[in-house]
Amino acid sequence: MTAASRLVVVGDVLLDVDIDGTANRLCPEAPVPVVDVVRQRHRPGGAGLAALLASRCTAAVDLVTALGDDEGGAAIARMLAPAVRVLRLPLQGNTISKTRIRAGGQSMLRLDGGNGKAKTTPLAPEVIAALRTAGAILVADYGRGVAAHPEIRGLLTELAPRVPIVWDPHPRGPAPIRGARLVTPNAGEAAGFAPGYTEPAELAKVLRDEWCTDSVAVTTGSAGALLANAKRVTTVEVPAGLRFAGYDTCGAGDQFACAAASALLDGRTVADAVAAGVEAAARFVAVGGASALSVHERAQTAPATPEPALELAARVRASGGRLVATGGCFDLLHPGHLALLRQARALGDALIVCLNSDDSVRRRKGSSRPIVAEADRAHLLAELSCVDAVAVFGESSPARLLERLRPDVWVKGGDYAESDLPEAEVIRRHGGEIVLVPTVPGYSTSRLVATARGNCEGER
């Protein structure tokens, strides 16, 4: 792999925390809901999210960012390490964090912390080398100083004539450098950059001229984007079947920008890059957005393999391999589970297990289940030689997760019929097949639980 095949992401990282719970009562001290925490997850945010997303569609990604020496900075570095090479700038202050609290899928509150900003000290030689040898550069500006670093701006201005630069601007950040190949504000940001204009098409033209860039794409959510280049404005629509009005769009702008940058890295035109960005952002939102990519800190202490499910799926597809997936609760692993998993793995080149979260198990099986928590169930499955990756999903059906994995084969036990599987439509739509394998007689988790409880009661 040549250095020029690398995508370099430049920008500010944040620590995003998702707290999911239930809210069924009010606090006695004030008329506010009490959220009972069910799950807490962490992920890189800001340019960290952009780099993580880019790593799922680009073979090699570098991230130039300011990282603090506090626990937040260390957590971000740990989460990015398996997929992204991080080139650090010094940070003055504490790592920025954003904690989102949700109950029943509804956002309740966001807590922001930290005051960190990038220092303007001279760049390290490895940062300069990464930028000079990049195949494409994505600036994911979050207004915390990296995009305003004088030496970085000077380098980017020098490189712009020969290296495609995508600039995702921030209201508190600097203007894009002259000559950027593509600038990608959303409609709200664009209106703030060009007061007096409101129509996205007008905004795209005005900002293209004001910033002296090759192209500006103003993203408009479920309506797609307006692309201004060569003095023309083109509407780029979301592909049919991918409308996502009302969904959580957190991270969609990062997905759009990194997909566009990856397309330019591959030598595609700006128009093609914007179309790729619109489609990627729509798919990203439709399958759960940034919260679906949350990284469990606990998982960082687990062995490096099996690899993260989505990254593995992308690699199998890129190599022309055959991807197999199966799903279920897998509560109290037993010989029936092992037989299913081994038969499934034999059908292809890699096996991903789609695992019901604790919440979804409770909805299906009742409040007494699961017996084993999702983190431990995932760890046990990942230790099996026939399992290549595990992905947890929180819905009643794995359909959303399967939209992203797109397995060639979906395996379930023979005690199901295809008509019983709500996810069957997703598998068929992506050209996959459904295989029902025989079950091992006498084994089921429910039966084991009932037997154990009966024995316990007999011993009292």
N, C-alpha and C positions, 0 to 999 in steps of 0.2 A: 504493500500500500504506500503510495507516495504522499508526501506532506501536503501537496496541493489537493488531495482528496478529502482533507479534513475540513469540517465546519467548525469555526471558532465563534462561540457565543460570548459577548461582552456585555456586562451589566451588573445590576445589584441583586443580591440574593436575599431572600427572606425565609424565615421559618414559619411555615403554615401548620396550624394545629386544628384538627377537626374533632370536636366533642359531640358525639351522638348520644341521645338519651330519650327518655319518655317524660312527658309533662302531664300529670293527671291530677295535680292539686296546686293550691295557692299557698304561698308562704304566709305563716301566721303574723309575721312582723310587718308585712306590706302586701298590697294587692298585686303581687307579681308571681308568675309561675315558678314552681320548683322543678328543676330538671334533674331526674335521676340518671346518672351517667351509666351508659351501657358499654361504650367503646370510646377510646381515645387514640387518635392516629396522628402521625407526623409526616410531613413531606417537605421537600425543598420548594420554596415559592419564588416568585419573581423570575430573574434570569436563571435561577436554579431549576425551576419548573420547565422553562423553555429548553434548557440544555438536556434535561431528562427526557422530554418529549422528542427532541431532535435525535437523541440516541436510539430511539425506537424506529427511526426511518433512515438513519445515516450511520455508516459503518464506524466513523471515528469523530468524536466531538471533544473539543477543548472548551473550558469555561474560564474566562478571565474575570475575576470578581474580587471584591474586598471581603475578607472573612475575619471575624473577630476571634480572639483567644478564649472567649467564654464558652459555656456549654452549648449555647445555641449554634455558634459557629462550628463547634466540633460535631454536633449532631448532623448539620447540613453536609459537612465533609464526609462523614460516614455513609450517609444515604446516597451521595452522588458517586462515591468511589468505585462501585462495581461497573458503572456505565460511562463515566465522564472523567477526563483528566482535568483536574482543577489547578489553575495557575493563580496563586493568591497575591492580592494587593493588601497592604495594611489597612485596617479599619480603625477609625477613631470613634470610640463609644461602644455601645452594646449592639448585639445582633437584633435587627428588627424582627418582631414576631407578630403574627396575626392569628388569633384564636377565634374560630367560628363555632358557635354553639347552636346545635339543631335538635329539635324534638319532633318525632314523627315525620321527618323529612322537611320540616319547616324551619327556616332560619329564625333564631330567637335573638341573637346578640353577637357582636364581634368585638373582641378585646384586642387593642393594639398596644404593643410595648416596644421598647428599645429606641435608641436615638443615633444609631451608627451612621457614619458617612465615610466615604473613601478618602484616604489621605492622598495628597498630590505629590508624594515622594517619587523620585525617578523610578522608571520601570525596570524590573529585573530582566536580564538578558533573555531568559526563556520565554517571557511574555512577548518581548519584541520579536523573537524568532518565530513564535507561533503565529503572530499577526502577519508577519512578512511572508510566510509560507502557506497561508490559509488558501483553501480553494474557494471559500465563501465565508462571509462574516455576517452574523446577526447581532445587532445591538438591541438588547432588551433593557431599555432604560426604565428604572423605577424611581428616578429622582433622588438617588442617594449618592451621587458624585462620580460614579465610574465613567459614565458617558461624558461627563464634563471634564475629566482629567486632561490637562493640556497636552501631554505627550501622546496620549491615546488619540485625541482628536487630530493632532498633527499627522500621526501615522495613518489614520483612516483616510484623511484627505489626500495624502500621498498615494495610497493604495487604490482609491476609488476608480481611477480610470481603467484599471486592469483586473480588479477583484470585485465581484458582485457583493454589494453591501445592502442588507435589509435593515431598516431602522424602525423599531417599534417605539414611538416617542411617549413621553410622560408629561403631564401638565406642569410638573415642577422641575422638569429636566431642561437641558439646553436644546436649541434647534438642531436638527440633523446636519451633518456635514454636507458641504456642497458636493454634488456628484454622486450621492447615494443612488443605487440602482432602484430601490423601492422603499417608500416610507408607508407605514401601515397604521395610521390612527383610526380609532373607532369614531362614529359620528359625533358623539359627545365631546371627545377630545378635539376633533377637527374644528368644531364650532368655537371652542375656547381659543384655539390657535388663530382663528380668522374671524374676529368679532364683526358682526354686521351681515354675515352670510349664514344661511340655515340649511339650504338644500345640499345634500351630499355631493351631487354632481358639481355644483358651484365650488364647494369647499375643496374638492379634489383638484380642480383646475387652479384655483387661487393659490393653494398651498404648494402645488408643483412649481409654479412660477416663483413664489416667494422664497422657497427653500432651494431653488435651483437644482432640483433632483431630476433624475430620468423619469420617474413615475411615482404617483401617489395613489394608493388604494384606500379609500374610506370604507371601512367595514360597517355593515348595517344589520348585524344580527341575522335573524332568519331570512332577511331579504337579500343576503349575499354581500356584494361589495360594488363600489363604483370606482373604476380604474381610469385615471387620467394619465395618458402618455401620448407623445407625438401630437399634442394639441387636440386629441380626441378623448371623449369620455365613453367608456364601455360599461354596461351593466353585466356583472358576473353573478348569476343566480345560483342558489343552493340546488343541487340535483334533486330531482323528484323523489319523494319518499323519505327525505331527510329533514323535513320541517321540524323545528324544535321549539316553537313558541311556548313560553312558560317554564322551560327547563332551566336548571342552574347553569349559567354561562361562565362561571368563574374559570379562568384559564383558557377560554376560547381564543382570546387574542394572541396568547403565547403559542397555541397550537397553529393558528393561522400563519403567524410570522415564521415559525420554524419549518412548517411544511413548505412555505414559499421559498425560504432560504435553501432548503434541501433540494428543491426543484431547480433553482438557479445553479447550485453546486453541480447538478447533473447535466448542466448545459442547456436547460430548457429556456424558452422565452419568458419575458415578464408576464405576458398574458396567460401562458400555461401555468406559471408559478402561482398567479393569483387564483386561477381556477382550482389548482391543487390545494391552496390554502383554504378556500371557501369550503371545499368538500371535506377536507380533514377536520376543520373546525366544527362543521355540522355533525360529522360522525362522533367527534369527541364529546360534544354536548349531549347528543342523543343517547350515548351509553353511560352517562353519569358525570361527565366533566372531570374537573381536577380531583374531586373527592374520591372518585373511583381509582385514582392513582396513589392514594395515601400509602406511605411506607411505614410499617410498624417498626418502631425502634428496636423492639425485641428481636425482630428478624435479622438485625445486623450482627448478632452474635452467633447466628446459625451458620452452618457450612455454606460456602459460596455456591455449591450446587445442591439441588437442582436450581437452574437459573430462573429469574423472574418470568412468569408465564408469558406475558406479552412480548418480551424481548425474544424468548425462545420461539414463540410462534412466528415472529417476523423472520428469524434466521432459518427456520425449517422451510418456510415458503420461499425465501430467497434462494435456497439451495435446491429447490425442486423436490423436497422431501414430502412425506405423507404424515400429516399431523392428526393425531387421535386425541379425543377428549372424552371424559366421562364425568359424571357428577353425582352428588348425593351428600348425605349428612356424615356418613362414615363415623358414627358415634359408637364406640367400643368395637375396634377392629376385630374381625373374626375370619375364619377360613373362607366363608362365602365372599367377603370383600376381596381377599387376596386372589381368589380364583378369577373374579371379575377383572381385577386390575391386570393380572398377568395375561389373560386373554385379550384384553384391550391393547396392551402394549405390543403384543405380537402382530397386531393389525397395521402397524405403521412404524415410523422412524422416531417418534417421540410421543409421550403421553402426558397430557395436562389434566389434572383433577380439578374440577370446579366444585368447590366446597361450600355448602350452606353455612352462613354465619350463625352465631348463637341466636340472634333475633329471628332469623328465618326458620331455624329448627323449632324454636318455641311456638312460632305461629303454626307450624305443621303438626308438631307432636305434643304440644301442651307445655305448661309451665315447669314440669319436672324434667324436661329435656332441654339441652343435651346433658349427658352425664359428664362428658369431657369437653372443656372449653375449646373454642375455635382455634386459638393459637396452638394449643397442644395437639389438637387433631391434625392441624396443618403440618406441624413438626413431625408427627408420627408418619404421616403419609409421605412426606418429603424424604424420610429416611429409607423408604422402600426402594430397592434397586429398579423396580419396574416403573416407578413414577419419576418423571423428569421435571415437573413443576406443579405447584399448587396455587390456585387463585381462589380467594374467598369472595363470595357474592352475597349481598344482603337482601335481594328480592326473593319472592316466592319461587320464581323461575330463573334459570341461568340465561335466559334469552339475551339480555343486554350484554352480558359478558361474552356470550358466543358471537354476538355481532362483531366484537373486536377480535376474538381469537380465530374465527372462521375455520374451524377444523374440517379436515377432509372426511373424518369418520366420527360420529357421535355414538357412544356405546352405553347401553343400559342393560339391566338384568332382564331375563326372560319372563319375569313376573309382571313386566309392563307390556302394553301394546303401544304401537306408534300413535294411535289415537289418544293415548293417555298423556302424551308429552306435549306441553304447550310450546316448547322450544323447537319442535319439529319443523315448523315453518321457516325459522331462521336458518336451520341447517340446510334445508332443501333450497332456499333462496340463494345461498352462497355455493350451491353445487355440491354439497356434502351428502353423505349417505348415513343412514341410521342402521346400526347393527344391534340386535338383541341377543345376548349370550345366555346360555343356560345357567340357572342358579344352582347352588349346592344345597341339596335337600337338608332340612333340619336346622338351618342357620338363618336367623334374622335378629337384628339388634333388639327389636321390641320383645321377641320371645325370650332372649337372654335376660333382658331387664325384668320381665315378668317372673321368670324362673328364679332369679336372684332375690327378688322381693318376697316371693313365696317361701323360699328357704329361710330368709331372715325372719319372717313372721313365725315360721315353725320353730325357730330356735328361741323365741322369747319365752 
